[in-house]
Amino acid sequence: MLEHLIKYGEQVGLKPEPGFKVKHVKWAIVCEPGGRYLGVTPLGDASQGNKNPGLEFKKAPNLTTYQITGGPKNCRHFLADALSVVTLLGNAKPSANDLAKHAFFKDLLCQATGQAPELEGLAQMLDNPDTLETINRDLEQGGAKPNQSVTFQVGDQFPLNSSIWHQWWREWWREHCPLKQGEQPMMDFLSGREAPPLLSHYKISGLAGVGGQPTGDALASFDKEAFQSYGLTASANAAFSPESAIAYAEPLNHLLRETGQVVAGVRIVHWFKDRLERPEEEDPFAWLFEGDQGEARQAQAEAHKLLGAIKAGVLGSLGRNRFYAMTLSGAAGRVMLRDWMEGSFEDLAASIATWFDQLSVVRKEGDGLAPAPKLIAILAATVRDLDEINPPQVVALYRSALNHRLPLPRWALAKTVLRSRADVLRGESPRYTRMGLIKACLQRNPHAKGGEQLSPYLNEDHPEPAYQCGRLMAVYAALQRSALGDVGAGVVQRFYAAASVTPALILGRLARLSQYHLNKLDGGLAHWYESLLASIWEWIDHQIPATLDLEEQGLFALGYYQQLAEMRRPKKISPARPAKPLKSNPPTRSR
């Protein structure tokens, strides 16, 4: 896994080095080469608002938290730091500690001018109280916050992008802020060479919203005696040199920024062995997280189109590609690696195409297929509220989406059947995402009877009595509405829950009650209902199951939903399946 991360870093042009880091900066103080102040400017994409990370700098100087606290007194970063340090923004009456940090930052600029003359005027500019007051006034008017980062723009250039100061920084960094390493050389887990192990690894950022710390979390960490072996302390238990530790940390941080998707308490990242030439069209992962409904409608078609092109040899390079996926979260300052997957690109495309096919189900109005659901919508289908979803559940469904050979977890079917039942009892139409997930669970389960025979539309000839019992429930409910109109708590609210578990106790009673409802209809509509009910009873062969197991309850729910959708289908719209002699679409009622 770490080897693949390092290769990804090489692929995107990262060159990790201790003492340097990719940083995003939100503000720039603009000045002339001599240091005359010109103004301030926000960096990055302002249209993103609060989500704007700022402008990315590929190789900015960096100190770890340990180096700042364990290094020189009042130690601060070089060239880019918080506004509260660089300009004292937000400090109307700076404390002695605030002033000392500000002075340290300026002193670093002065020390570097021997190798980077372009920095000469920057410290002088910050030394001028009037200029500093003007800078802070401009920053406040622009909406800057004290904790936001700032750097300098000299003319039209950013010194932070220059390499002229790099060697000076390396020497200063090694002399004043050495990393905390073990005294005894050990074999580096990554390179295989002997080196003093780094005792505190570089932090992984981007997990603050999923249990992590705002300051970052460690992937390798040993701070409890129970986690340590052979008298080794801290991260000497997993020996990495500083070069190896940053070689995996920077690519992972880059992935979290570029492809990280937050899904119900975890963050998901992915990448490919070979970089995609057209990621917008060729990245199957994107279809699992599509934004608006219009894009979601295209996901299924795009997945099949891509798979077809690979199989036809049109995109031969993609067929030889591989994917990698990680699911992460944070806990008490540590990175939790919840899942790791890798496989061929062709298998990935086939799995996601299959995922959408199996989730595919008719809209409740009967006028076509519902849009392909996002992963978060499928997770939401299993619960009442998204807060009820836990990370292992996300991992289980995500793995099923990426590998069509895996069965969907049984808990997903159980929870979705319960939630769909609650929808019906509240008088609501079951959500198509729940019906699609039930269908997918049955199709993936090799022990589910009749799962492989399910289509997105009504399955009139489905061999399982449980499915036909669900159809009967839908027809009896529609019959009551046709005869009596809206009567409040009708057949569905009173009998659906019991019928979906013990149909033999309920459906016979509803059959007798239906005679009363049929007598209230005119001849044409009554005859249509009688014919439809007779055809369903013929499939059941009058052998109503006494009880239904979980898979059969899923079939019952799906039969109920698809029958309702078929009866709502506008007559002018034909479903994408062979026509049946008996249409489950009622005639217009005469008055």
N, C-alpha and C positions, 0 to 999 in steps of 0.2 A: 504493500500500500504506500509506504513512504517513498519507495523507489519511483512509483508512478507519479506521486506528487512532485518529486524533483524533476522528472522528465517533463511534466506539465509546465513547471517554471521555466525550463529551457525553451519550451515551445512558444511561450508568450513573451520571451525576451527578458525575463527576470534574471538578475545577477546578484543573488543574495550575498551579503558580506556583513560580518559582525561590525557593529558601529553604524550601519546604514539601514534604512528602511523606506519602503514606499509610504508616503504620507499624503494626506489630503489637507489642504489649507484653505480657509474660508475668506481671508482678507489679505490685501496687500497695501503696504504704505508706499506710495509712489513718490519718487524724488529724482532729481537730476544727478548725473555722475558725481558732481561735487558735493552732493548731500542736501541741496535746497529742496525743501518739502513742496510737493505739488498737489497732494490730495490722497484720498484712500479709495480703494475700489474693491467690491465684492468679487470673489472668484468662484468658478464652477458654474453650474446651470441654475440661474436664479429662478427659472420656471418651476423647479422642484420644491420651492419653498423650504419648509423645515427639513425636508428629506435631502436637500442638497448637501452632498458630502464635501464640496469644495473642489479645488483644482488639484489634480494628482501630480505629485512629483516622484519620479521613479527611484531616485537615490538621495534621500534626505538624511542628514545626520541624525543619529538616534542614540538615546541612552535608555537602558531598562530601568524599571522602578528601583531595583536593587542598586544600580549604579548611581542614581540620583540621591538615594537616601544614604548610601555607603561611601559616596565619593566626596569631593571637596565640599566644604560647608556652603550651603545655599546654592548648590550646583543646579544649573539649568541647561536646557537644550541650546543648540547652536543654530542660528539663522531663522528658526521658526519655533515659536512658543505661543503660549496663551496671551491674549491681549492684557490680562491682568498683570503679567510679568513684563511684557515688552513695552507697554505704554502706561501701565498702572491704571487702566480703564476700570472703573467701578470702585476705585479706592480714593474717595474724597480726602481722607486723612490716612495716607499709607503708614503702616506700622514699620518698625525697624526691620522686621523680617521681609516685608514686601520690598522695601528699598534695597535690601541686600541682594535679593534675587534679581531685581532690576539691574543693579550694578554688575552682578555676575554676568548677565546676558550681554551687557555693553562691553564688558572686559573681554569676553570671547571674541567679539567683533574686532576689537583693537588688536588682540593677539594675532588674528588671522590676516591682518592687512599686509604683513610682510610677504605672504605668498599670494594674497588676493587683494591687490591695491584698490579694486573696485568697491571694497567694503569700507574704505577709509572714512568716507563722510557719514556713514550710517550712525556710528556711535556719537559723533558730534551733533547730529540732528536730534538724537534722543536725549542729549545732554542739555539742550536748550529748553528751559521751562516753558517759555512762550510757545515754541513750536509744539511741544508735547501737549500743551493745553489745546492748541488748535487741532491737533491730530485727534484727540479724544472727543472734542466737540463734533468733528466731522464723522467720527465713528458712531457716536450716539445718534446723530441725525440719520445715519444709514441703518440703524437698528442693530448694531453689533452688540454682542454679549461678552462679558469679561472672560468667560471660559472658552471662547472661540479662538481658533489659531490664526496667526498672522505671520507674514513674511514680508520681503521687500521687493519692489520692482524699481530697478534703476534704468531710467530711460524706457526702452521697450523690452528689456531683458530681466529675467529673474535670476539673481545670484544663486538661488537654490538649484537651478538647472545647470549651473556651471560645474566643471570638474576641477577648476583651478585650485580650489581649497581642499580637495579630497586628501592629498598626502599630508597636509598640515593637520587635518582632523584625525587621520589615522594615528599619527604620532602623539597628538595630545590625548586622544582617547586611550591609547595603550598605557601612557604614563600616568594619567590622573584617574581614570575610571576603569581599571582592569575588571574583567568578569570574574565571578566567583567560581573557581574551578578546584577540583580535587588535587591533592598533592601527588598521588601515585598514578602514573599513566595506566590506562586500561584500554581494552580493545573497543574501538568505536563500533557501535551496533550497525551503523550505516556504511561506513567506508571500509571497515575491517582493519584499519590502521590503529596503532597505539597512540593515545593522546590523553592528556589530563581531562577528565570528564567535566562537563559543565554541570554545576550543581543546581542551577535554577534555569529552566528552559525559557525560551522566548514565548511571549504570550500570544494567544490566538484571539483576535478581535472579531466582533460581529455576532456574539452569542448573548448579548445583554438582554435581548427580548425573549430568549428561550432558556432562562435560568442562569445565564452567565453574568460575569461582573463587567461593569462599564470599562474598567481598566484592562480587561482581557483575562483569559483563562489558560492554564497550562495543560498541554496534552500529556506530558510526562511529569508526574509529581509524586513524591513520596515524603509525606510529613508525619506519618504515623509509624510507630515501631512495628506494628503488625504487617506493614507493607515492605519492610526492609529485611535484607538478608545478609549474612556473612559479615555483620558489623558495618555495612556500608550505610552512609547517610545520604539523605536527599536524593537527587537524581543520579547519583553514582550507581544506583541500582539498575539504571538503564543508561549505560554510558554513551554519551554523545559528545563529540567535540563541539565547540561553538560554531564552527563552519557547517557541520552536519545538522545541528539543531536549527539554525536559521535557514538551511537549505530546504527543509520541509515546512517550516513555519510560514515563510513568506508566500510560497505558492498556495498554501491553504488559506491564508488571509486574503489573497487575491481572488480565490474561488468564492469565498464567502461574500466578497464585494460584488463580483461579477455575475455569478449564477445562483447565489444563495436564495432559496425560497423558504419563507417561514410558513409552516403548516402545523397548526394546532400544537404548539409547544416544542417543535423541533425545527431545525434548519437543514435543508437538503441542498447538496451541491453535486454537480456532475461535470464530467469532461470526457474528452475522447483522446485516444492514442494519437491520432492524426487530426490536425485542426480541420474543421469543416470549412469549405470554400464559401458556402451560402448558408450560414447558420439559421437565418430566418425561415428557410424552406426545408432544411435538411435535419434540423434538431428535433427528434421525436419527443424529447422531454418537455419542450415548450408546449406541446398539445395537452399535456396533463395539467398545466397551470394557466391555460388561456384566460384572458381577461373578460371581454364582453361576450354576450351570447352569440353575436354574429360570427366571431372568430371560432367559438366553440362548435358551431354547426359544421364548420369546415374540417374539424380535427379528424373525424373518422375518414373522410374522403382523402385527405392529405396523407394519412398514415398508409392507406391502401395504395395510393399513387406512388409513394416513396418505395414501399415494399415491392410493388410491381416493377419499378425501374431497376431495383437492385437485382431481382431475379432474372430480369431480361438482359442483364449485363450492361445496361446503359450507364449505371453508376457503379462500375466495378470496384473503384477505389473504396467506396463506402462499404461494400460487401466485405472487404478485408479489414475494415476499421474495427476498433473495440471501444467499449464505453466503460466508465468507472463512476460509481455513485456512492456518496457517503451521507449518512443521516446523523446529525450532531445535536447536542444540547449542552447546557452548562449546569454545573452543580457545585456549589461551595468553592468556586475558583478553579474547578477542574473541567476539562473538556470530556464529555461523555460521547464516545463513539458508539452509537446505538446500532449501526448497521453498515455493512460494506458489501457492495455488489460489483461484479464485473462480468463482461460477456461480449459476444460478437454484436456488431452493429445490426446485422441482418436479423438476429434473434430479437434484438430490442425492437426493431420496426415491426416484426411479426407479432411480438407480444402486445405492443400498444394497439396495433390494428385489431387483434383478437379482443383486447380489453374493451375497446369501443363497440365492437360487434356484439359482445355478450351483454354489455350494458344497454344496448339499443332497445328501445321500447316505444310503442305508439304514444302519441300525446293523448291526454285525457279527453280532448275534444274529438279524437278519432281522425283528424285531418292530416295525418302524416307522422313522421317520427319526431320524437322529442330531441332537442339539441344534445350533442355529446357533452356529458357533465365533466366538470373539473374534478380533480382529486379531492379538493376540500368539500365539494358538494356531496361526493360519495361518502366521505367521513361523516358529514352532517346528517346524512340519511339514517345513520345508526343511532342517533341520540336526539334528545329534546333540545339540548343546548350545546354549542361547540365546546364550552368549558368542561364538559363531561368526557371529552376525548383525551386519552392518555397517550404518551409517546409510543409504547409498544403496539398500540392499535394502529397508529400512523404507519409504523414500520411494516406491520403485517400486510396492510392493504397496498402500500407502496411496492413491496416486493411482489405482490400478486400482479400488479400492473406491469412490472418490468419482466416478469417471467410467466408466460401463459401455461407452463407445465405445473405450476403450483396451484393447489386448490385454495379457494378463498376460505378464510378461517370460519369455523362454525359459529363463533360468537357473532360474526357480522350478520349471518342469516337470522340468528335468534333475536338480536337487538332490532333488526330492521323489520322483522315480522311484527314485533310488539309495537314499534312506532307506527307502522302502517295501520295496525288495528286501532291505535289511538286516534289516528287521522279520521278513520271511518266513524268511530263512535262520537267524535266531535261534530259530525255532519259535514266533514270536508272530504274532497276527493283526495285519494292517496297521492303523494308526490311521485312524479315520474322517476326521480332519482332513486326512491326506495324500491319502486317496482323493477327498475333496471338492475339494481343491486341484488334483489331477490332472484331475478332471472339469471344473473351471472353466477351467483352462488350455486344454483341448481345445475347450471351447465358445467361448472367446474368440478362439481362433486360426483365422482364416479359411482357413488352408491345411491344417488338421488334418482328415483324412478321417473323416467320420462323427461329428464332434464335436457338431454341432447335433442329432443324433438320440439323444444320451445322456439317459437319465432317471435319477432317483435309485435306482430299483430295477433288478433284472436286466433287461437288454435282450436278450431271447432271439433276436430277429430282427435284431440289429445286422448291417449288411452287411459290416463289415470283418473279414477273417480274423484279424487280430491280436487283436481282442476275443474272438473265438470260441476262439482258441488259449489265451487265459487261462482261459476257462471249462473247456476240456479239462483243463488243468493242475489246476484245483480238483477236478474230478470224479475224475481218476486218483488224486489224493492221498486223497480221501474213500473211494474204492474200496479202496485199500490198507489204510486204517484199519478199514474194515468187515470185511475178510478176515483181517487179521493182528493187529489191535489196535495198541497202542503199541509200535512196533519201533525206537524211538530215531531214528536218522537215516533218515528215510523218503524217499519220492519227492520231497517238496518240498525238503528240505534238500540233496539230492543233485543235483537237476535243475532247480530253479526258475531259478537265475541264467542258466544256459545256454539254457533254453527261452525266457526272456523276450527274448533277443537273437537266437538262431539256432534257432527252433522246429523247422525241418525236420530238424535233426540229432537232436532229442530226442523229439519227439512220436511218431514212428514206433516208436521203441524202447519208449516207454511203452505204446503200443497193443498191442504183442506181449506185454509184461509183464502187461498187464491180463487177458489170457486166463487166466493162472495164478491171479490173484486172483479172477476170476469163478467159476472152478471150485470155490473154497472156500465160496461162498455158496449158500444155499438158492435154490430156483427163483424165488420171488417177487422177492426182493431182486436176484438176478442179472439177472432180466428187466428190472427197473426201470433198473438201471445200463446194461444193453445198449441200451435204448430211448433213454435220455438221451444216451449217447455217440453213438449213430447220428444223433440229431437234430442234434447239434453238428457232426459230421462232414459232414452234409448241407449245412449253412450254409457250411462251408469249401470244399465241393465237392472235397475231397481235394487241394486246391492249397495246401499249407502253405508260407508264405513262407520263403525261405532265410534272410533277415535282416530285422530290424525296425529302423526308424529311431526317433528319440526319441519322436515322437508315437505311433507304433505300440507302443512299449514301455509308454507310458502307457495305451493301450487294453488291452494285455495285463494290466497290473496291475489295472485297473479290472474287467475281465472276471473275473479270478481272485477278487477280493474280493466282487463282487456275486453270483457263483455260490455261493461259500461261504455268504454271508448267506442266499441263497434256500434252500439245503439245510438251514440251521439254523432257518429260520422255522417257528414252531409252526403246525401245520396249521389251527388254528382262526382264525389271523390272515391276512386277505387283504390283499395289497398294494394300494395305491391306483393300479391300472392295470388294463386289460382282461385277463381271464383267458385263458390259452393252453390249447390242447388237451392239451399235454404239461406236466405239473407237475414242476418240478425239486425235488420234495420226496419223499424216499424213504419207502416203506412201512415199517411197524414190522417189524423182523426177527423171524421166528419162531425158537424155540429147540428 
